[in-house]
Amino acid sequence: MDSIEAREEAPEGVTASRRDMIKVMGLGLASAATVPAATLLSAGPAVAQQTGGTQPPAMPASGDVVTRTIPKTGEVLPAVGLGTFVTFDVIPGQPRDHLRQVIQRYREGGVKLIDTSPLYGTAELSVGAFTTALGIGDRTFFSNKIWSTGEFLGDQSQARRSLDISMGRLWRSQIDLMQCHSLVNVDIIVPLLRAWKKEGLIRYIGVTHYENAYHEPLADWVERGNLDFVQVNYSIFNRQAEERILPAAAKHGTAVLINMPFEKARLFKVVEGHQLPGFAKEFGAENWAQFFIKWVMSNPTVTCALPSTSNPDHAAENIGALRGPLPDQKMRARMVRHMETIPGFKEIAQMPWYPDKHYAGIIARAQADLRARS
């Protein structure tokens, strides 16, 4: 999955589950493969004109931000990245400069990793266009995904076509991390990712999911010991990953990316009208976003949390979590106890995704079209 938390308004229609989105999109690889190469590869120069040749934002010194190492290699990453599901899906031709501002603010705040996928509507196009225009493409750690079944058992053509399209959109000849998206066709895709890694097309391999029901098979792959990364859902509300996946990752030296640290904006809905507790000052949280992110980051097994937004001001709030102290185990428990006193917290799982928020993109448009026809 899938890195996709937000707190801003967007068009009506994105409240169904991702499973419904997947049914509507039918993966999107086939349609993506028909997009003319000129469309895929010309976005960068166009955005360069929009930004007027903006100089690359300076990266803060590593000591200024909380960092973690990738266990298999020792490579250092800031402990917060940028997710792009739904929030970066914009219908072509509609304004998207706010997304450039989000990327720029994340980068200026010390973020290096951006997580995206061909399944996320137009997200890849904007990520590639703006990182190229800002001059930070070669200094961005691109975390991407493959969702492919092939035309027949063992067919690799769809996956390779997806990789080629992603490279074109992101303007890269090598993807830093490629993950098997939601364990789709995982028995074929993971060996293929190993081949791509050996051939130099990607640097790291991983698997992802965003639902508790898939934690067991996700952990099975981690325990085989030959993955570089695992991406899993984890938040102050949903702590199930602590039971098996996080311990397995720590044991086998697997880096961990976290999706849904905001529970798809539902955490913000629950705390509406509630002041941040005074004890949040003890670990430097200045707003609820930092409260939730710092809780996730403070688990030592977590390599990078992936909060998302399409609002530049909220981006600034999110990346503030990269600085200052982190809560210790005693404080983490206190944070959970505090949240449990807030009405509605225990019912978050029954709430719709992104309550009171709407996102306009090709995903929402496809959903609306299917609803009208069915």
VODRENDO-284181 format. One record per residue (C-alpha): x, y, z; residue in one letter. Coordinates in nm, 2 decimals. Example, Ala and Ser with C-alpha at 12.3 -4.5 7.8 and 13.67 -1.06 7.14 Angstrom:
<pts>
{xx = 1.23&yy = -0.45&zz = 0.78&aa = A}
{xx = 1.37&yy = -0.11&zz = 0.71&aa = S}
</pts>
This chain:
<pts>
{xx = 0.00&yy = 0.00&zz = 0.00&aa = M}
{xx = 0.03&yy = 0.29&zz = 0.03&aa = D}
{xx = 0.10&yy = 0.59&zz = 0.20&aa = S}
{xx = -0.20&yy = 0.82&zz = 0.21&aa = I}
{xx = -0.30&yy = 1.04&zz = 0.49&aa = E}
{xx = -0.46&yy = 1.38&zz = 0.44&aa = A}
{xx = -0.65&yy = 1.66&zz = 0.60&aa = R}
{xx = -0.77&yy = 1.88&zz = 0.31&aa = E}
{xx = -1.07&yy = 1.91&zz = 0.09&aa = E}
{xx = -1.10&yy = 1.75&zz = -0.25&aa = A}
{xx = -1.38&yy = 1.64&zz = -0.47&aa = P}
{xx = -1.66&yy = 1.42&zz = -0.36&aa = E}
{xx = -1.64&yy = 1.05&zz = -0.42&aa = G}
{xx = -1.34&yy = 0.90&zz = -0.25&aa = V}
{xx = -1.48&yy = 0.73&zz = 0.05&aa = T}
{xx = -1.50&yy = 0.37&zz = -0.05&aa = A}
{xx = -1.23&yy = 0.12&zz = 0.04&aa = S}
{xx = -0.92&yy = 0.06&zz = -0.16&aa = R}
{xx = -1.05&yy = -0.28&zz = -0.26&aa = R}
{xx = -1.34&yy = -0.10&zz = -0.44&aa = D}
{xx = -1.09&yy = 0.14&zz = -0.60&aa = M}
{xx = -0.89&yy = -0.16&zz = -0.73&aa = I}
{xx = -1.20&yy = -0.32&zz = -0.88&aa = K}
{xx = -1.28&yy = 0.01&zz = -1.06&aa = V}
{xx = -0.93&yy = 0.07&zz = -1.19&aa = M}
{xx = -0.86&yy = -0.29&zz = -1.29&aa = G}
{xx = -0.50&yy = -0.22&zz = -1.20&aa = L}
{xx = -0.46&yy = 0.05&zz = -1.46&aa = G}
{xx = -0.15&yy = -0.11&zz = -1.61&aa = L}
{xx = -0.32&yy = -0.19&zz = -1.94&aa = A}
{xx = -0.45&yy = 0.16&zz = -1.98&aa = S}
{xx = -0.13&yy = 0.31&zz = -1.86&aa = A}
{xx = 0.06&yy = 0.11&zz = -2.12&aa = A}
{xx = -0.14&yy = 0.29&zz = -2.39&aa = T}
{xx = -0.05&yy = 0.64&zz = -2.28&aa = V}
{xx = 0.18&yy = 0.79&zz = -2.54&aa = P}
{xx = 0.55&yy = 0.81&zz = -2.44&aa = A}
{xx = 0.54&yy = 1.19&zz = -2.51&aa = A}
{xx = 0.27&yy = 1.23&zz = -2.24&aa = T}
{xx = 0.47&yy = 1.04&zz = -1.99&aa = L}
{xx = 0.81&yy = 1.20&zz = -2.05&aa = L}
{xx = 0.72&yy = 1.56&zz = -2.12&aa = S}
{xx = 0.58&yy = 1.65&zz = -1.78&aa = A}
{xx = 0.92&yy = 1.75&zz = -1.63&aa = G}
{xx = 1.00&yy = 2.03&zz = -1.87&aa = P}
{xx = 0.64&yy = 2.16&zz = -1.85&aa = A}
{xx = 0.67&yy = 2.19&zz = -1.48&aa = V}
{xx = 1.01&yy = 2.35&zz = -1.51&aa = A}
{xx = 0.84&yy = 2.63&zz = -1.69&aa = Q}
{xx = 0.58&yy = 2.66&zz = -1.43&aa = Q}
{xx = 0.83&yy = 2.69&zz = -1.15&aa = T}
{xx = 1.06&yy = 2.93&zz = -1.33&aa = G}
{xx = 1.37&yy = 2.72&zz = -1.29&aa = G}
{xx = 1.34&yy = 2.69&zz = -0.91&aa = T}
{xx = 1.67&yy = 2.60&zz = -0.75&aa = Q}
{xx = 1.68&yy = 2.27&zz = -0.55&aa = P}
{xx = 1.59&yy = 2.31&zz = -0.19&aa = P}
{xx = 1.88&yy = 2.27&zz = 0.04&aa = A}
{xx = 1.89&yy = 1.95&zz = 0.24&aa = M}
{xx = 1.94&yy = 2.00&zz = 0.61&aa = P}
{xx = 2.24&yy = 1.85&zz = 0.78&aa = A}
{xx = 2.17&yy = 1.49&zz = 0.88&aa = S}
{xx = 2.21&yy = 1.58&zz = 1.24&aa = G}
{xx = 1.91&yy = 1.81&zz = 1.22&aa = D}
{xx = 1.65&yy = 1.54&zz = 1.16&aa = V}
{xx = 1.57&yy = 1.20&zz = 1.30&aa = V}
{xx = 1.72&yy = 0.93&zz = 1.07&aa = T}
{xx = 1.72&yy = 0.55&zz = 1.05&aa = R}
{xx = 1.95&yy = 0.31&zz = 0.86&aa = T}
{xx = 1.84&yy = 0.05&zz = 0.62&aa = I}
{xx = 1.96&yy = -0.27&zz = 0.80&aa = P}
{xx = 2.08&yy = -0.46&zz = 0.49&aa = K}
{xx = 2.31&yy = -0.18&zz = 0.37&aa = T}
{xx = 2.35&yy = 0.09&zz = 0.64&aa = G}
{xx = 2.21&yy = 0.36&zz = 0.40&aa = E}
{xx = 2.06&yy = 0.64&zz = 0.60&aa = V}
{xx = 1.71&yy = 0.77&zz = 0.55&aa = L}
{xx = 1.52&yy = 1.05&zz = 0.73&aa = P}
{xx = 1.25&yy = 0.88&zz = 0.94&aa = A}
{xx = 0.96&yy = 1.06&zz = 0.76&aa = V}
{xx = 0.87&yy = 1.02&zz = 0.40&aa = G}
{xx = 0.59&yy = 1.14&zz = 0.17&aa = L}
{xx = 0.30&yy = 0.92&zz = 0.07&aa = G}
{xx = 0.09&yy = 0.99&zz = -0.24&aa = T}
{xx = -0.22&yy = 0.77&zz = -0.25&aa = F}
{xx = -0.53&yy = 0.98&zz = -0.34&aa = V}
{xx = -0.38&yy = 1.31&zz = -0.23&aa = T}
{xx = -0.16&yy = 1.33&zz = -0.54&aa = F}
{xx = -0.42&yy = 1.20&zz = -0.79&aa = D}
{xx = -0.53&yy = 1.51&zz = -0.99&aa = V}
{xx = -0.74&yy = 1.50&zz = -1.31&aa = I}
{xx = -0.51&yy = 1.61&zz = -1.60&aa = P}
{xx = -0.55&yy = 1.98&zz = -1.67&aa = G}
{xx = -0.66&yy = 2.08&zz = -1.32&aa = Q}
{xx = -0.43&yy = 2.29&zz = -1.09&aa = P}
{xx = -0.16&yy = 2.10&zz = -0.92&aa = R}
{xx = 0.10&yy = 2.35&zz = -0.82&aa = D}
{xx = 0.00&yy = 2.28&zz = -0.46&aa = H}
{xx = 0.16&yy = 1.94&zz = -0.50&aa = L}
{xx = 0.49&yy = 2.10&zz = -0.61&aa = R}
{xx = 0.47&yy = 2.31&zz = -0.30&aa = Q}
{xx = 0.41&yy = 1.99&zz = -0.09&aa = V}
{xx = 0.71&yy = 1.82&zz = -0.24&aa = I}
{xx = 0.93&yy = 2.13&zz = -0.19&aa = Q}
{xx = 0.83&yy = 2.17&zz = 0.17&aa = R}
{xx = 0.89&yy = 1.81&zz = 0.25&aa = Y}
{xx = 1.23&yy = 1.83&zz = 0.09&aa = R}
{xx = 1.32&yy = 2.15&zz = 0.26&aa = E}
{xx = 1.22&yy = 1.99&zz = 0.59&aa = G}
{xx = 1.46&yy = 1.70&zz = 0.54&aa = G}
{xx = 1.25&yy = 1.44&zz = 0.37&aa = V}
{xx = 1.42&yy = 1.22&zz = 0.11&aa = K}
{xx = 1.18&yy = 0.92&zz = 0.04&aa = L}
{xx = 0.87&yy = 0.95&zz = -0.17&aa = I}
{xx = 0.64&yy = 0.65&zz = -0.19&aa = D}
{xx = 0.41&yy = 0.62&zz = -0.50&aa = T}
{xx = 0.26&yy = 0.36&zz = -0.73&aa = S}
{xx = 0.11&yy = 0.33&zz = -1.09&aa = P}
{xx = -0.21&yy = 0.24&zz = -0.91&aa = L}
{xx = -0.23&yy = 0.59&zz = -0.75&aa = Y}
{xx = -0.39&yy = 0.76&zz = -1.05&aa = G}
{xx = -0.18&yy = 1.05&zz = -1.17&aa = T}
{xx = 0.05&yy = 1.06&zz = -0.86&aa = A}
{xx = 0.36&yy = 0.92&zz = -1.04&aa = E}
{xx = 0.33&yy = 1.19&zz = -1.31&aa = L}
{xx = 0.33&yy = 1.47&zz = -1.06&aa = S}
{xx = 0.60&yy = 1.32&zz = -0.84&aa = V}
{xx = 0.83&yy = 1.27&zz = -1.14&aa = G}
{xx = 0.75&yy = 1.61&zz = -1.30&aa = A}
{xx = 0.80&yy = 1.82&zz = -0.98&aa = F}
{xx = 1.11&yy = 1.64&zz = -0.85&aa = T}
{xx = 1.27&yy = 1.68&zz = -1.19&aa = T}
{xx = 1.17&yy = 2.05&zz = -1.21&aa = A}
{xx = 1.30&yy = 2.12&zz = -0.86&aa = L}
{xx = 1.63&yy = 1.95&zz = -0.95&aa = G}
{xx = 1.60&yy = 1.69&zz = -0.68&aa = I}
{xx = 1.51&yy = 1.38&zz = -0.88&aa = G}
{xx = 1.86&yy = 1.23&zz = -0.84&aa = D}
{xx = 1.86&yy = 1.30&zz = -0.47&aa = R}
{xx = 1.51&yy = 1.16&zz = -0.40&aa = T}
{xx = 1.47&yy = 0.80&zz = -0.28&aa = F}
{xx = 1.18&yy = 0.67&zz = -0.49&aa = F}
{xx = 0.98&yy = 0.39&zz = -0.33&aa = S}
{xx = 0.75&yy = 0.24&zz = -0.59&aa = N}
{xx = 0.53&yy = -0.06&zz = -0.65&aa = K}
{xx = 0.44&yy = -0.33&zz = -0.90&aa = I}
{xx = 0.08&yy = -0.46&zz = -0.93&aa = W}
{xx = 0.08&yy = -0.72&zz = -1.20&aa = S}
{xx = -0.06&yy = -1.07&zz = -1.28&aa = T}
{xx = 0.05&yy = -1.11&zz = -1.64&aa = G}
{xx = -0.14&yy = -1.27&zz = -1.93&aa = E}
{xx = -0.06&yy = -1.62&zz = -1.82&aa = F}
{xx = 0.11&yy = -1.79&zz = -1.52&aa = L}
{xx = 0.47&yy = -1.67&zz = -1.51&aa = G}
{xx = 0.42&yy = -1.39&zz = -1.76&aa = D}
{xx = 0.65&yy = -1.10&zz = -1.68&aa = Q}
{xx = 0.55&yy = -0.86&zz = -1.96&aa = S}
{xx = 0.30&yy = -0.66&zz = -1.76&aa = Q}
{xx = 0.53&yy = -0.61&zz = -1.47&aa = A}
{xx = 0.82&yy = -0.50&zz = -1.70&aa = R}
{xx = 0.58&yy = -0.26&zz = -1.89&aa = R}
{xx = 0.48&yy = -0.11&zz = -1.55&aa = S}
{xx = 0.85&yy = -0.07&zz = -1.45&aa = L}
{xx = 0.93&yy = 0.10&zz = -1.78&aa = D}
{xx = 0.63&yy = 0.34&zz = -1.75&aa = I}
{xx = 0.73&yy = 0.42&zz = -1.39&aa = S}
{xx = 1.09&yy = 0.49&zz = -1.49&aa = M}
{xx = 0.96&yy = 0.73&zz = -1.76&aa = G}
{xx = 0.73&yy = 0.91&zz = -1.53&aa = R}
{xx = 0.98&yy = 0.95&zz = -1.25&aa = L}
{xx = 1.26&yy = 1.02&zz = -1.50&aa = W}
{xx = 1.49&yy = 0.76&zz = -1.36&aa = R}
{xx = 1.69&yy = 0.47&zz = -1.51&aa = S}
{xx = 1.69&yy = 0.30&zz = -1.17&aa = Q}
{xx = 1.42&yy = 0.28&zz = -0.90&aa = I}
{xx = 1.55&yy = 0.28&zz = -0.55&aa = D}
{xx = 1.28&yy = 0.05&zz = -0.40&aa = L}
{xx = 1.03&yy = -0.16&zz = -0.58&aa = M}
{xx = 0.77&yy = -0.34&zz = -0.38&aa = Q}
{xx = 0.51&yy = -0.61&zz = -0.46&aa = C}
{xx = 0.19&yy = -0.41&zz = -0.42&aa = H}
{xx = -0.05&yy = -0.56&zz = -0.16&aa = S}
{xx = 0.11&yy = -0.91&zz = -0.22&aa = L}
{xx = -0.05&yy = -0.93&zz = -0.57&aa = V}
{xx = 0.10&yy = -1.23&zz = -0.75&aa = N}
{xx = 0.38&yy = -1.22&zz = -0.49&aa = V}
{xx = 0.52&yy = -1.57&zz = -0.57&aa = D}
{xx = 0.61&yy = -1.45&zz = -0.92&aa = I}
{xx = 0.68&yy = -1.08&zz = -0.85&aa = I}
{xx = 0.94&yy = -1.12&zz = -0.57&aa = V}
{xx = 1.17&yy = -1.35&zz = -0.77&aa = P}
{xx = 1.13&yy = -1.10&zz = -1.06&aa = L}
{xx = 1.22&yy = -0.81&zz = -0.83&aa = L}
{xx = 1.53&yy = -1.01&zz = -0.73&aa = R}
{xx = 1.62&yy = -1.04&zz = -1.10&aa = A}
{xx = 1.57&yy = -0.67&zz = -1.16&aa = W}
{xx = 1.79&yy = -0.59&zz = -0.85&aa = K}
{xx = 2.07&yy = -0.82&zz = -0.99&aa = K}
{xx = 2.04&yy = -0.64&zz = -1.33&aa = E}
{xx = 2.06&yy = -0.30&zz = -1.17&aa = G}
{xx = 1.71&yy = -0.18&zz = -1.25&aa = L}
{xx = 1.62&yy = -0.14&zz = -0.89&aa = I}
{xx = 1.82&yy = -0.12&zz = -0.57&aa = R}
{xx = 1.59&yy = -0.27&zz = -0.30&aa = Y}
{xx = 1.30&yy = -0.51&zz = -0.30&aa = I}
{xx = 1.00&yy = -0.53&zz = -0.07&aa = G}
{xx = 0.64&yy = -0.63&zz = -0.02&aa = V}
{xx = 0.34&yy = -0.42&zz = 0.10&aa = T}
{xx = -0.01&yy = -0.43&zz = 0.25&aa = H}
{xx = -0.25&yy = -0.20&zz = 0.43&aa = Y}
{xx = -0.50&yy = -0.44&zz = 0.60&aa = E}
{xx = -0.46&yy = -0.64&zz = 0.92&aa = N}
{xx = -0.61&yy = -0.95&zz = 0.75&aa = A}
{xx = -0.29&yy = -0.98&zz = 0.55&aa = Y}
{xx = -0.04&yy = -0.94&zz = 0.83&aa = H}
{xx = 0.03&yy = -1.31&zz = 0.85&aa = E}
{xx = 0.13&yy = -1.37&zz = 0.49&aa = P}
{xx = 0.32&yy = -1.04&zz = 0.50&aa = L}
{xx = 0.51&yy = -1.16&zz = 0.80&aa = A}
{xx = 0.58&yy = -1.49&zz = 0.63&aa = D}
{xx = 0.77&yy = -1.31&zz = 0.36&aa = W}
{xx = 0.96&yy = -1.11&zz = 0.61&aa = V}
{xx = 1.06&yy = -1.42&zz = 0.80&aa = E}
{xx = 1.21&yy = -1.58&zz = 0.48&aa = R}
{xx = 1.48&yy = -1.32&zz = 0.54&aa = G}
{xx = 1.55&yy = -1.21&zz = 0.19&aa = N}
{xx = 1.35&yy = -0.89&zz = 0.17&aa = L}
{xx = 1.51&yy = -0.54&zz = 0.20&aa = D}
{xx = 1.18&yy = -0.37&zz = 0.30&aa = F}
{xx = 0.83&yy = -0.44&zz = 0.42&aa = V}
{xx = 0.55&yy = -0.18&zz = 0.42&aa = Q}
{xx = 0.27&yy = -0.22&zz = 0.66&aa = V}
{xx = -0.02&yy = -0.02&zz = 0.82&aa = N}
{xx = 0.06&yy = 0.10&zz = 1.18&aa = Y}
{xx = -0.07&yy = 0.38&zz = 1.39&aa = S}
{xx = -0.15&yy = 0.48&zz = 1.75&aa = I}
{xx = -0.49&yy = 0.33&zz = 1.69&aa = F}
{xx = -0.40&yy = 0.01&zz = 1.50&aa = N}
{xx = -0.10&yy = -0.15&zz = 1.67&aa = R}
{xx = -0.14&yy = -0.50&zz = 1.53&aa = Q}
{xx = 0.19&yy = -0.49&zz = 1.34&aa = A}
{xx = 0.37&yy = -0.51&zz = 1.68&aa = E}
{xx = 0.25&yy = -0.86&zz = 1.72&aa = E}
{xx = 0.45&yy = -1.03&zz = 1.45&aa = R}
{xx = 0.56&yy = -0.81&zz = 1.15&aa = I}
{xx = 0.78&yy = -0.56&zz = 1.34&aa = L}
{xx = 0.95&yy = -0.83&zz = 1.55&aa = P}
{xx = 1.02&yy = -1.03&zz = 1.24&aa = A}
{xx = 1.16&yy = -0.73&zz = 1.06&aa = A}
{xx = 1.39&yy = -0.65&zz = 1.35&aa = A}
{xx = 1.51&yy = -1.01&zz = 1.36&aa = K}
{xx = 1.57&yy = -1.04&zz = 0.99&aa = H}
{xx = 1.71&yy = -0.70&zz = 0.92&aa = G}
{xx = 1.42&yy = -0.58&zz = 0.71&aa = T}
{xx = 1.36&yy = -0.20&zz = 0.68&aa = A}
{xx = 1.00&yy = -0.10&zz = 0.77&aa = V}
{xx = 0.79&yy = 0.16&zz = 0.59&aa = L}
{xx = 0.46&yy = 0.26&zz = 0.76&aa = I}
{xx = 0.14&yy = 0.35&zz = 0.57&aa = N}
{xx = -0.17&yy = 0.48&zz = 0.74&aa = M}
{xx = 0.00&yy = 0.66&zz = 1.03&aa = P}
{xx = -0.31&yy = 0.89&zz = 1.04&aa = F}
{xx = -0.56&yy = 0.62&zz = 0.97&aa = E}
{xx = -0.67&yy = 0.79&zz = 0.65&aa = K}
{xx = -0.74&yy = 1.11&zz = 0.83&aa = A}
{xx = -0.98&yy = 0.94&zz = 1.07&aa = R}
{xx = -0.75&yy = 1.02&zz = 1.36&aa = L}
{xx = -0.79&yy = 1.39&zz = 1.29&aa = F}
{xx = -1.17&yy = 1.36&zz = 1.28&aa = K}
{xx = -1.17&yy = 1.20&zz = 1.62&aa = V}
{xx = -0.96&yy = 1.48&zz = 1.78&aa = V}
{xx = -1.16&yy = 1.77&zz = 1.63&aa = E}
{xx = -1.22&yy = 2.02&zz = 1.90&aa = G}
{xx = -0.97&yy = 1.86&zz = 2.14&aa = H}
{xx = -0.66&yy = 2.04&zz = 2.25&aa = Q}
{xx = -0.32&yy = 1.87&zz = 2.22&aa = L}
{xx = -0.24&yy = 1.73&zz = 2.57&aa = P}
{xx = 0.02&yy = 1.94&zz = 2.76&aa = G}
{xx = 0.26&yy = 1.64&zz = 2.79&aa = F}
{xx = 0.31&yy = 1.65&zz = 2.42&aa = A}
{xx = 0.56&yy = 1.93&zz = 2.48&aa = K}
{xx = 0.79&yy = 1.68&zz = 2.65&aa = E}
{xx = 0.86&yy = 1.52&zz = 2.31&aa = F}
{xx = 0.83&yy = 1.83&zz = 2.09&aa = G}
{xx = 0.49&yy = 1.77&zz = 1.93&aa = A}
{xx = 0.33&yy = 2.11&zz = 1.84&aa = E}
{xx = 0.02&yy = 1.97&zz = 1.67&aa = N}
{xx = -0.18&yy = 1.65&zz = 1.64&aa = W}
{xx = 0.00&yy = 1.55&zz = 1.32&aa = A}
{xx = 0.34&yy = 1.55&zz = 1.50&aa = Q}
{xx = 0.18&yy = 1.37&zz = 1.80&aa = F}
{xx = 0.06&yy = 1.08&zz = 1.57&aa = F}
{xx = 0.38&yy = 1.07&zz = 1.36&aa = I}
{xx = 0.62&yy = 1.08&zz = 1.65&aa = K}
{xx = 0.43&yy = 0.79&zz = 1.82&aa = W}
{xx = 0.49&yy = 0.58&zz = 1.50&aa = V}
{xx = 0.85&yy = 0.69&zz = 1.46&aa = M}
{xx = 0.94&yy = 0.62&zz = 1.82&aa = S}
{xx = 0.91&yy = 0.25&zz = 1.76&aa = N}
{xx = 1.28&yy = 0.17&zz = 1.69&aa = P}
{xx = 1.20&yy = -0.09&zz = 1.42&aa = T}
{xx = 1.03&yy = 0.17&zz = 1.20&aa = V}
{xx = 1.25&yy = 0.30&zz = 0.93&aa = T}
{xx = 1.03&yy = 0.56&zz = 0.78&aa = C}
{xx = 0.67&yy = 0.68&zz = 0.83&aa = A}
{xx = 0.47&yy = 0.79&zz = 0.52&aa = L}
{xx = 0.22&yy = 1.06&zz = 0.60&aa = P}
{xx = 0.07&yy = 1.23&zz = 0.30&aa = S}
{xx = -0.11&yy = 1.55&zz = 0.22&aa = T}
{xx = -0.19&yy = 1.78&zz = -0.07&aa = S}
{xx = -0.19&yy = 2.09&zz = 0.16&aa = N}
{xx = 0.15&yy = 2.27&zz = 0.18&aa = P}
{xx = 0.07&yy = 2.40&zz = 0.53&aa = D}
{xx = -0.01&yy = 2.05&zz = 0.65&aa = H}
{xx = 0.31&yy = 1.93&zz = 0.49&aa = A}
{xx = 0.50&yy = 2.17&zz = 0.71&aa = A}
{xx = 0.32&yy = 2.03&zz = 1.02&aa = E}
{xx = 0.40&yy = 1.67&zz = 0.92&aa = N}
{xx = 0.77&yy = 1.72&zz = 0.86&aa = I}
{xx = 0.81&yy = 1.90&zz = 1.20&aa = G}
{xx = 0.80&yy = 1.55&zz = 1.35&aa = A}
{xx = 1.15&yy = 1.49&zz = 1.21&aa = L}
{xx = 1.30&yy = 1.72&zz = 1.47&aa = R}
{xx = 1.32&yy = 1.71&zz = 1.85&aa = G}
{xx = 1.30&yy = 1.42&zz = 2.09&aa = P}
{xx = 1.08&yy = 1.11&zz = 2.05&aa = L}
{xx = 0.86&yy = 0.96&zz = 2.32&aa = P}
{xx = 1.00&yy = 0.67&zz = 2.51&aa = D}
{xx = 0.81&yy = 0.35&zz = 2.59&aa = Q}
{xx = 0.65&yy = 0.50&zz = 2.90&aa = K}
{xx = 0.54&yy = 0.80&zz = 2.71&aa = M}
{xx = 0.41&yy = 0.60&zz = 2.41&aa = R}
{xx = 0.18&yy = 0.41&zz = 2.65&aa = A}
{xx = 0.07&yy = 0.74&zz = 2.80&aa = R}
{xx = -0.02&yy = 0.87&zz = 2.45&aa = M}
{xx = -0.23&yy = 0.56&zz = 2.38&aa = V}
{xx = -0.41&yy = 0.60&zz = 2.71&aa = R}
{xx = -0.49&yy = 0.96&zz = 2.64&aa = H}
{xx = -0.63&yy = 0.88&zz = 2.30&aa = M}
{xx = -0.85&yy = 0.61&zz = 2.45&aa = E}
{xx = -1.02&yy = 0.88&zz = 2.66&aa = T}
{xx = -1.13&yy = 1.06&zz = 2.35&aa = I}
{xx = -1.48&yy = 0.96&zz = 2.23&aa = P}
{xx = -1.48&yy = 0.78&zz = 1.90&aa = G}
{xx = -1.12&yy = 0.67&zz = 1.91&aa = F}
{xx = -1.21&yy = 0.30&zz = 1.96&aa = K}
{xx = -1.46&yy = 0.31&zz = 1.67&aa = E}
{xx = -1.21&yy = 0.45&zz = 1.41&aa = I}
{xx = -1.22&yy = 0.12&zz = 1.21&aa = A}
{xx = -1.59&yy = 0.17&zz = 1.15&aa = Q}
{xx = -1.55&yy = 0.53&zz = 1.02&aa = M}
{xx = -1.52&yy = 0.60&zz = 0.64&aa = P}
{xx = -1.19&yy = 0.68&zz = 0.49&aa = W}
{xx = -1.11&yy = 1.06&zz = 0.48&aa = Y}
{xx = -1.42&yy = 1.17&zz = 0.66&aa = P}
{xx = -1.56&yy = 1.50&zz = 0.53&aa = D}
{xx = -1.29&yy = 1.52&zz = 0.27&aa = K}
{xx = -1.30&yy = 1.47&zz = -0.10&aa = H}
{xx = -1.03&yy = 1.42&zz = -0.36&aa = Y}
{xx = -1.07&yy = 1.49&zz = -0.73&aa = A}
{xx = -0.87&yy = 1.26&zz = -0.95&aa = G}
{xx = -0.90&yy = 0.98&zz = -1.20&aa = I}
{xx = -0.97&yy = 0.73&zz = -0.93&aa = I}
{xx = -1.27&yy = 0.92&zz = -0.80&aa = A}
{xx = -1.39&yy = 0.98&zz = -1.16&aa = R}
{xx = -1.37&yy = 0.61&zz = -1.23&aa = A}
{xx = -1.56&yy = 0.53&zz = -0.92&aa = Q}
{xx = -1.83&yy = 0.78&zz = -1.00&aa = A}
{xx = -1.86&yy = 0.64&zz = -1.35&aa = D}
{xx = -1.91&yy = 0.29&zz = -1.22&aa = L}
{xx = -2.17&yy = 0.40&zz = -0.97&aa = R}
{xx = -2.37&yy = 0.57&zz = -1.24&aa = A}
{xx = -2.36&yy = 0.26&zz = -1.45&aa = R}
{xx = -2.44&yy = 0.00&zz = -1.19&aa = S}
</pts>
